[in-house]
């Protein structure tokens, strides 16, 4: 019989074998940590809710950590899914802190200044239009994207409730802050169809998103199959990228190629998941396609580390890293050493938070944690700092072919630290795409073997 957890049964460091197995019956408990996040996001849009949010924050944060440390898939071949569980819980924890402690509110870019009452703008895509502290004038514009003028009427209570839910969903789902004031400092790649609008934009973007998803997913599947050809990744469990039987040069070359392939797999994984959810949200939820700009901006063309991490790489977790690392360190250092030192501390804090997230997310796997991920991301912070020193000393920015080589050295070669950490926790040898959903393993390779055997 499946064990259902209770609050008193929680121990932060249960042995892996004593944690609650993830099954179809316990998955709802895993997903339940999203409910407090949604509630806190809704309250963060309302006035005079800080005390309530502080009270909810204690429970919500505890529940995220409880799920992360008390549940796991028991098989080692599910290590990547346990890693995903850790990421899910830590990202939810960061969002509970952000929504539970924010004192400035969350305002859309096109919202007016606060007035006396709360009422969202009526939109067919579910976008509500309240102001920073949860107040806005009542009106019901009728266009999908809010481009047409609206007229002042009293909105029905059920419409207000419906749009409030859609508004909160947008705040939670658009983690880069697309269309929101808190996302103004985040780099967003250019939208592929800037001159289109209305039904034509929707049709063209849906085709575009479907193609992006299919290409990324097929390539992701191929890279995973290729990674499984590594001699050490043939069976589930911890596996080093370094093959001890090879000569030193070949051993390092294979590890570097594996590190690069792992990074490519991460890019493709984000790409396929992003366009899948974007396609569903535009098709079924009615989102404006402009709310789903490209997730990344060709990171392989970056010519400086600043360009890579601030623009080319996805910015989905930027806000969380600022809240959990950048802002706290800046707040501590600025009064002691000045604003310039505070800015440097913020950069260090962002990369430190990123490293800790990637390290702690491995906890559900059940193996001892290592520091490879933290060291890798702190190295990136040091590299960004060296670029700033270079600019101060020479008056020039890192760039060009030399800058591209510089980025490759820090990200690919430095990435060996993080990738080795991940693979020693079973991510390379585990299941990422279940074989039955893998086009290459379920269809293409069996068909090729049959045709090859007949020829």
C-alpha positions in Angstrom: 0.0 0.0 0.0 1.3 3.4 -0.9 2.5 5.5 2.1 0.9 8.9 2.3 3.0 11.4 4.2 1.9 13.3 7.2 3.4 16.5 8.6 4.8 14.8 11.8 6.6 12.2 9.7 8.9 14.7 8.1 12.6 14.3 8.8 15.0 16.5 6.7 17.6 13.8 6.1 15.7 10.6 5.7 17.9 7.8 4.1 16.9 7.5 0.4 15.4 4.0 1.0 13.0 5.4 3.6 11.6 8.2 1.6 8.2 8.1 0.1 8.1 6.5 -3.4 6.7 8.6 -6.1 3.7 6.9 -7.7 0.5 7.9 -9.4 -1.0 8.2 -5.9 1.7 10.5 -4.5 2.2 12.7 -7.6 -0.7 15.0 -6.5 1.3 15.8 -3.3 4.3 16.7 -5.4 2.2 19.0 -7.5 0.5 20.5 -4.5 3.5 22.8 -3.7 2.3 24.9 -6.6 -0.9 25.9 -4.8 0.7 28.1 -2.1 2.8 29.7 -4.9 -0.3 30.6 -6.8 -2.0 31.9 -3.7 1.0 34.1 -2.7 1.2 35.5 -6.3 -2.5 36.4 -6.2 -2.1 38.1 -2.8 1.0 39.9 -4.0 -1.2 41.7 -6.5 -3.6 42.8 -3.7 -3.2 45.7 -1.2 -2.5 45.3 2.5 -1.7 41.5 2.3 2.0 41.5 3.5 1.1 40.1 6.9 -1.0 37.3 5.4 1.8 36.5 2.9 4.3 36.3 5.7 2.1 33.8 7.5 1.6 31.7 4.4 5.3 31.9 3.5 6.3 29.8 6.5 4.0 26.9 5.6 4.7 27.2 1.8 8.5 27.2 2.2 8.3 24.2 4.6 6.1 22.3 2.2 8.5 22.8 -0.7 11.4 21.5 1.4 9.3 18.6 2.8 8.5 17.4 -0.7 12.1 17.7 -1.9 13.6 15.8 1.0 10.8 13.3 1.6 9.9 11.9 -1.8 11.9 10.2 -4.6 11.7 7.8 -7.5 13.3 4.8 -6.0 15.1 3.5 -9.1 18.6 4.9 -10.0 17.6 5.0 -13.7 15.2 7.8 -12.6 18.0 10.0 -11.4 17.2 12.8 -14.0 13.6 12.8 -12.8 14.7 13.1 -9.2 16.9 16.0 -10.3 13.8 17.5 -11.9 11.9 17.0 -8.6 14.6 19.0 -6.8 14.5 21.8 -9.3 10.7 22.0 -9.1 10.8 22.2 -5.3 13.6 24.8 -5.2 12.1 27.0 -7.9 8.8 26.9 -6.1 10.6 27.8 -2.8 12.3 30.8 -4.5 8.9 32.0 -5.8 7.3 31.7 -2.4 10.0 33.9 -1.0 9.6 36.4 -3.8 5.9 36.6 -3.6 5.8 36.3 0.2 8.2 39.2 0.9 7.6 41.6 -2.0 6.6 45.1 -0.8 6.5 47.0 -4.1 3.8 44.9 -5.9 3.7 43.5 -9.4 2.5 45.8 -12.1 1.9 45.2 -15.8 3.7 47.7 -18.1 0.4 49.0 -19.5 -1.3 49.5 -16.1 -2.3 52.9 -14.8 -1.3 54.3 -11.5 -3.3 53.0 -8.5 -6.8 54.3 -8.1 -9.6 53.5 -5.7 -10.9 50.0 -6.7 -9.6 46.7 -8.1 -11.0 45.5 -11.4 -9.1 43.9 -14.2 -9.5 44.7 -17.9 -11.5 42.1 -19.7 -9.4 40.3 -22.4 -10.1 37.2 -24.4 -6.7 35.9 -23.5 -7.3 36.1 -19.7 -4.9 38.9 -19.1 -6.1 41.1 -16.2 -5.1 44.7 -15.8 -4.9 45.6 -12.1 -2.2 48.0 -10.8 0.8 47.5 -8.7 -1.0 47.2 -5.4 -4.1 45.5 -6.7 -6.2 48.6 -7.7 -7.3 49.7 -11.1 -10.3 51.4 -12.6 -13.1 49.1 -13.7 -13.4 48.7 -17.5 -13.8 46.0 -20.1 -11.8 46.4 -23.2 -12.9 43.9 -25.8 -9.8 43.2 -27.9 -7.6 40.2 -27.5 -4.4 42.1 -26.8 -5.9 45.2 -25.2 -5.1 47.5 -28.1 -8.5 49.0 -28.5 -9.9 51.7 -26.2 -12.1 50.5 -23.4 -15.3 51.9 -22.0 -16.1 52.4 -18.3 -18.6 49.9 -17.0 -19.1 47.8 -13.9 -17.5 44.4 -14.5 -19.5 41.4 -13.3 -18.1 39.7 -10.2 -17.6 36.4 -12.1 -15.6 38.2 -14.8 -13.4 39.8 -12.1 -12.8 36.4 -10.5 -12.0 34.8 -13.9 -9.6 37.5 -14.9 -8.0 37.5 -11.5 -7.1 33.8 -12.0 -5.8 34.5 -15.5 -3.8 37.4 -14.2 -2.2 35.3 -11.4 -1.4 32.5 -13.9 0.4 35.0 -16.1 2.4 36.4 -13.2 3.5 32.9 -12.1 4.1 31.4 -15.6 5.9 34.4 -17.3 8.9 34.0 -15.0 11.0 36.4 -17.2 8.4 39.1 -16.5 7.4 39.6 -20.1 4.9 42.5 -20.0 5.5 43.2 -16.4 7.4 46.1 -14.7 9.6 43.7 -12.7 10.9 42.2 -15.9 12.0 45.4 -17.6 15.7 44.8 -16.8 15.6 41.3 -18.3 16.9 40.8 -21.8 14.2 39.3 -24.1 15.3 38.0 -27.6 13.6 39.7 -30.6 10.1 38.4 -31.4 10.1 36.5 -34.7 7.0 38.2 -36.2 7.1 41.8 -35.0 4.8 43.2 -37.8 2.0 40.6 -37.5 -1.1 40.8 -35.3 -4.5 39.2 -34.7 -5.4 35.8 -36.1 -2.6 35.8 -38.7 0.0 36.2 -35.9 -1.6 33.5 -33.9 -1.6 31.0 -36.8 1.9 31.7 -37.9 3.3 31.6 -34.3 1.6 28.3 -33.6 3.2 26.8 -36.7 6.5 28.3 -35.7 6.2 27.0 -32.1 5.3 23.5 -33.3 8.3 23.4 -35.6 10.6 24.7 -32.9 9.3 22.0 -30.5 9.7 19.2 -33.0 13.2 20.1 -34.1 14.4 20.6 -30.5 12.8 17.5 -29.2 14.1 15.3 -32.0 17.6 16.7 -31.6 17.4 16.4 -27.8 16.4 12.7 -28.3 19.4 12.2 -30.6 21.8 13.8 -28.2 20.6 11.7 -25.3 21.0 8.5 -27.3 24.5 9.7 -28.3 25.4 10.3 -24.7 24.3 6.8 -23.8 27.0 5.5 -26.1 29.6 6.7 -23.6 31.3 3.6 -22.2 30.5 4.6 -18.6 26.8 5.4 -19.3 25.6 2.0 -20.3 23.9 1.1 -17.0 22.1 3.3 -14.4 24.0 4.8 -11.5 26.9 7.2 -10.9 29.2 7.4 -13.9 32.3 9.5 -14.6 32.8 11.3 -17.9 36.5 10.2 -17.6 37.3 6.7 -18.9 40.3 5.5 -16.9 41.4 3.0 -19.5 42.0 5.7 -22.2 45.3 7.6 -22.5 45.3 11.0 -20.8 44.7 13.1 -24.0 41.9 10.9 -25.3 40.4 10.7 -21.8 40.3 14.5 -21.5 39.0 14.9 -25.0 36.1 12.5 -24.4 35.2 14.3 -21.2 35.2 17.6 -23.0 33.0 16.3 -25.8 30.7 14.8 -23.2 30.5 18.2 -21.4 29.7 19.9 -24.6 27.0 17.4 -25.5 25.5 17.7 -22.0 25.3 21.5 -22.4 23.7 21.1 -25.8 21.2 18.7 -24.3 20.3 21.3 -21.7 19.7 23.9 -24.3 17.5 21.6 -26.4 15.6 20.4 -23.4 14.7 24.0 -22.4 13.8 24.8 -26.0 11.5 21.8 -26.4 9.7 22.3 -23.1 9.3 26.0 -23.6 7.7 25.8 -27.0 5.5 22.9 -25.9 4.0 24.8 -23.1 3.9 28.0 -25.2 2.0 26.2 -27.9 -0.5 24.9 -25.4 -1.0 28.2 -23.7 -1.6 30.1 -26.9 -3.8 27.4 -28.4 -5.9 26.6 -25.3 -5.5 29.4 -22.8 -5.6 32.2 -25.5 -2.3 33.8 -24.6 -1.0 36.5 -26.9 1.9 35.0 -28.8 4.0 38.0 -28.0 4.0 36.8 -24.4 6.1 33.9 -25.6 9.2 35.4 -27.2 12.2 33.1 -28.0 13.6 31.5 -24.8 17.3 31.9 -25.9 19.3 34.0 -28.4 21.8 31.6 -30.0 24.1 31.1 -26.9 26.7 29.4 -29.2 27.4 32.8 -30.8 28.2 34.6 -27.5 31.5 36.5 -27.6 31.7 37.4 -23.9 30.6 35.8 -20.7 28.5 38.8 -19.9 26.8 38.4 -23.3 26.4 34.7 -22.7 24.8 34.8 -19.3 22.9 38.1 -19.5 21.5 37.8 -23.0 22.2 34.6 -25.0 21.4 32.1 -22.2 17.8 31.7 -21.1 16.7 34.2 -18.4 14.0 32.0 -16.8 15.6 31.8 -13.4 17.2 35.3 -13.4 14.6 36.7 -11.0 14.9 33.8 -8.6 18.6 34.1 -8.4 18.4 37.8 -7.8 15.9 37.3 -5.0 17.7 34.3 -3.4 21.3 35.5 -3.8 21.9 38.8 -5.7 19.8 41.2 -3.7 20.6 39.8 -0.2 24.4 40.0 -0.8 24.1 43.5 -2.3 22.0 44.5 0.7 24.7 43.2 3.1 27.8 44.5 1.3 26.6 48.0 0.0 26.4 49.6 3.5 29.9 48.3 4.4 31.9 48.7 1.2 29.8 51.0 -0.9 27.5 50.7 -4.0 30.2 49.5 -6.4 31.2 46.7 -4.1 27.4 46.0 -3.6 27.0 45.6 -7.4 29.9 43.1 -7.5 28.4 41.2 -4.6 25.1 41.0 -6.4 26.8 39.3 -9.4 28.5 36.9 -7.0 25.2 36.3 -5.3 23.4 35.4 -8.5 26.0 32.9 -9.6 26.2 31.5 -6.0 22.4 31.0 -5.9 22.6 29.3 -9.3 25.3 26.9 -8.2 23.5 26.1 -5.0 20.3 25.4 -6.9 22.0 23.0 -9.3 23.7 21.3 -6.4 20.8 21.0 -3.9 18.4 19.9 -6.7 20.4 16.6 -6.7 19.3 15.8 -3.1 16.3 13.6 -4.1 18.7 11.4 -6.1 19.9 10.0 -2.8 23.7 10.3 -3.3 26.1 12.6 -1.4 26.2 16.1 -2.7 29.3 17.5 -4.4 30.5 21.0 -5.0 31.2 20.8 -8.8 28.1 22.8 -9.7 28.8 25.6 -7.2 32.4 25.9 -8.3 31.4 26.1 -12.0 28.9 28.9 -11.4 31.3 30.8 -9.1 33.9 30.5 -11.9 31.5 32.2 -14.3 31.1 35.0 -11.8 34.9 35.4 -11.7 35.0 35.4 -15.5 32.4 38.1 -15.7 34.5 40.1 -13.2 37.6 39.7 -15.2 35.8 41.0 -18.3 34.9 44.1 -16.3 38.6 44.5 -15.2 39.6 44.1 -18.9 37.2 46.8 -19.9 38.4 49.2 -17.2 42.1 48.7 -18.0 41.9 48.6 -21.9 38.7 50.6 -22.5 37.5 47.8 -24.8 34.9 45.0 -24.4 35.7 41.3 -24.8 34.5 40.3 -28.2 35.2 38.9 -31.6 36.8 35.5 -32.3 39.0 35.8 -29.2 35.9 36.5 -27.1 34.2 33.4 -28.6 37.2 31.2 -27.6 37.2 32.8 -24.2 33.5 31.9 -23.7 34.1 28.4 -24.9 37.0 27.9 -22.5 35.0 29.1 -19.5 31.7 27.4 -20.4 32.7 24.1 -22.0 36.0 23.4 -20.3 34.8 24.9 -17.0 31.5 23.0 -17.5 33.4 19.8 -16.9 33.1 20.5 -13.2 29.3 20.8 -13.3 28.8 18.0 -15.8 31.0 15.6 -13.9 29.0 16.4 -10.8 25.7 15.7 -12.6 26.9 12.5 -14.2 28.3 11.2 -10.9 24.8 11.5 -9.7 23.5 9.3 -12.5 22.1 11.9 -14.8 24.0 10.7 -17.9 23.2 7.1 -17.4 19.6 7.6 -16.3 16.4 7.9 -18.3 15.6 11.4 -19.5 13.1 10.6 -22.3 11.3 7.3 -21.6 12.1 4.9 -24.4 8.4 4.6 -25.4 8.4 8.4 -26.1 11.7 8.4 -27.9 11.3 8.6 -31.6 14.8 7.4 -32.2 14.6 4.4 -29.9 11.0 3.5 -30.4 10.7 4.0 -34.1 13.8 5.0 -36.1 16.4 2.6 -34.8 14.1 -0.5 -34.8 13.0 0.3 -38.3 16.6 0.8 -39.4 17.6 -2.6 -37.9 14.7 -4.3 -39.7 15.6 -2.7 -43.0 19.3 -3.4 -42.5 18.6 -7.0 -41.7 16.4 -7.4 -44.8 19.0 -5.9 -47.2 
